[in-house]
Amino acid sequence: IEGQLRPKPTPWWPAERERLLALAGAGTPRYVYHLPTVRERARQLAGITAVDRRYYAIKANSHPAVLRTLVEEGFGLECVSLGELRRVFEVLPDLPPSRVLFTPSFAPSDEYAAALALGVTVTLDNVEALQRWPGVFRGHNLWLRIDLGHGDGHHEKVTTGGKKSKFGLAAARVDEFVDAARALDVRITGVHAHLGSGVETRAHWRQMYDELAGFARRIGTVQVLDIGGGLPIPYGQDDEPFDLDDWAEGLAEIKAVHPAFELAIEPGRFLVAEAGVLLASTTQVVEKDGVHRVGLDTGMNALIRPALYDAWHEIKNLQRLDEAADGAFDVVGPICESSDVFGHRVRLPSTTTPGDCVLIADAGAYGFTMASTYNLRALPAEDVIE
Ligand code: LLP
């Protein structure tokens, strides 16, 4: 209902328009990350006292300056591959391994072995790996990822709980895992669940904490309950910003019921999505059967979210920000796929011409990290604004 929505936070990029245009002048496509916004989001989460440990899921954006910023703000880092672990220790060679989580899915044994050798906290989510590779895990502390049987998220492709999901140990097999671990002198020091990405319901995390606490009691050696990431951001004008106060209150309440454990979170999107924009140049403006299209010099290879999840991103003609958005265009890329569309009927000035700089907003999470060289298009450049 109009008037009742909490407003979207004011974006940083209109005030940085000149700087962005200058950066675009050095070549497009180009991602630009605004570090003050990353810091602001980090501090919002740091202010939540119920949370004892904060890890940043680097799959959202693994730019070195972003990693440094979040570590400076007190975050640990959550990695899902050896490549991500290498990135972390290349950028931050002095980072204590105790501040790093390794939460892979269906990884080969040598990745687990390498992570354990680095001394980071490894999360395992199946009994079979323990049975097949006893030598890799024997005598180590591990965290256990459990599928709580339910998921959530902005799209079915990013929902990670429940029967259809490949993630997590089935809750019914927890005792089996505990026995297999005990036989290998493995101590389970944390339990973990991540049910999806872009989760709006506050009850979701409380419920997870409650359920994980139940498993932790049964296991007996657990110190940390990790309720994953998944905090949403408002992409559209009508999306309400996530109510952090309400979330924090819910966590504090449930933590008071089970005070014996440390609470860990591992958000990605919330920290970096709004901090990033993708700059592109318009290539052609074309009418066909009444549809007006603006082509960009990059497409789903640079930002796959619209093609993959029907995700909505705000799109602006940065060059003509002051002109009325009196035209409606489909904004498309140069990739040979019909799904290479950033947005349908996007309001842009009707004067939009080839060579204009276009900005795609809220692209700091799962943008560059999911980019590819499909069609042998170059990867976008990356810049940061301090
Ligand atoms: N922890 C685990 C174990 C995860 O798998 C993920 C995300 C996160 C934390 C961080 O979730 P976040 O706070 O960013 O929602 N490419 C998709 C999102 C995929 C998320 C995968 N896992 C997108 O662009 O929406």
Residues whose N, C-alpha, C, O or C-beta is under 5 A from the ligand:
A	BS01	LLP	A57 A60 T103 V158 H194 G196 S197 G198 G228 G229 G230 L231 E266 P267 G268 R269 F270 R305 A365 Y366
